[in-house]
């Protein structure tokens, strides 16, 4: 379990460690939780936007290489926005995976969208819309072009949220 404070260390870390010492959970304290959270928003946005655009049909994404390619490109663009703002993508392997191993990333997305458990971790329309709103501000500040990300956002907002679930 990754834990951290938005403004630095967790002041009650010792209490958490004591509370979890006899459990199977491994606590990992991250010093830059803001970067960690923002780094996770990027793939959440891209994957959920595609899911809503496809009407919630996971298998359609699994079968559609162009959509998976767009998700990967959008994630790369999103990471570029964060990097332009001075954030370190965390974990760093996440950025390397989507940037340097596109075929493997596409296969991973294909598998992910083929299994029913994916339905349990998707976001609500309102949640994803709020993330897009926050990300729009970051994009403006960064000045980084994000054509694939923008296209997914447009598809997301054009989707009928009632039909997408």
SVG drawing of the C-alpha trace seen along z (x, -y; Angstrom):
<svg xmlns="http://www.w3.org/2000/svg" viewBox="-29 -28 41 40">
<polyline fill="none" stroke="black" stroke-width="0.4" points="0.0,0.0 1.5,-3.3 1.0,-6.1 2.3,-9.7 1.4,-13.2 0.6,-15.7 3.0,-18.2 5.8,-15.8 6.1,-13.1 3.3,-11.5 3.4,-12.9 1.8,-9.8 4.0,-7.3 5.0,-5.4 1.4,-4.9 0.6,-3.5 3.6,-1.2 2.6,0.1 -1.0,0.6 0.0,2.6 3.1,4.5 1.2,7.8 -0.7,7.7 0.2,8.9 0.1,5.3 3.4,3.8 3.4,0.1 5.4,-2.0 5.8,-5.6 6.2,-8.0 7.7,-11.4 6.1,-13.0 2.5,-11.8 1.3,-14.7 3.5,-13.4 2.4,-9.8 -1.3,-10.8 -1.0,-12.9 1.0,-10.1 -1.8,-7.7 -4.5,-10.1 -3.0,-10.0 -3.6,-6.3 -6.9,-6.4 -8.1,-9.3 -7.0,-7.7 -8.4,-4.2 -11.7,-5.4 -12.2,-7.9 -11.8,-5.1 -14.1,-2.9 -16.9,-5.5 -16.3,-6.2 -16.9,-2.5 -20.1,-2.5 -18.5,-0.6 -17.8,2.4 -14.4,3.7 -14.1,6.4 -14.3,3.7 -11.2,2.1 -9.6,5.5 -10.2,6.1 -9.4,2.6 -5.7,2.1 -6.2,-1.6 -8.0,-2.4 -5.2,-0.8 -2.6,-2.7 -4.5,-5.9 -4.6,-5.1 -0.9,-4.6 -0.2,-7.8 -2.5,-9.7 -0.8,-8.4 2.6,-9.4 1.2,-12.9 -0.2,-13.1 3.1,-12.2 4.8,-14.9 2.4,-17.5 3.3,-16.5 7.0,-16.4 6.8,-19.9 5.3,-21.1 8.3,-19.6 6.7,-16.4 8.6,-13.1 6.4,-10.3 6.1,-7.9 6.8,-5.1 9.3,-5.8 8.8,-2.4 5.2,-3.4 6.4,-6.0 9.1,-3.8 6.6,-1.0 4.2,-3.1 6.9,-4.9 9.5,-2.2 7.4,1.0 4.3,-0.1 3.6,3.4 3.8,4.9 1.7,2.1 -0.9,2.8 -1.0,6.5 -1.3,5.6 -4.3,3.3 -5.8,6.1 -5.6,8.6 -6.8,6.1 -9.9,5.2 -10.6,8.9 -11.0,9.8 -14.2,9.0 -12.4,7.6 -11.7,4.5 -15.3,3.6 -14.7,3.3 -12.0,0.7 -13.5,-1.8 -14.4,-5.3 -17.8,-7.1 -18.5,-9.6 -18.5,-12.4 -15.2,-11.3 -13.5,-11.2 -15.0,-14.5 -13.6,-16.1 -10.1,-14.6 -10.3,-16.0 -11.2,-19.4 -8.1,-19.4 -5.9,-18.1 -7.1,-20.8 -5.6,-23.4 -2.3,-21.4 -2.2,-21.2 -2.7,-25.0 0.1,-25.7 2.4,-23.2 1.8,-24.3 2.4,-20.8 0.4,-19.7 -1.8,-16.6 -3.7,-15.7 -4.4,-12.1 -5.3,-12.9 -7.6,-15.7 -9.3,-13.4 -10.0,-10.9 -11.3,-13.7 -13.6,-14.8 -14.8,-11.2 -15.4,-10.9 -17.6,-14.0 -19.4,-13.0 -20.3,-9.6 -23.7,-9.2 -22.9,-8.5 -26.1,-6.6 -25.3,-4.2 -21.7,-3.8 -22.5,-1.9"/>
</svg>
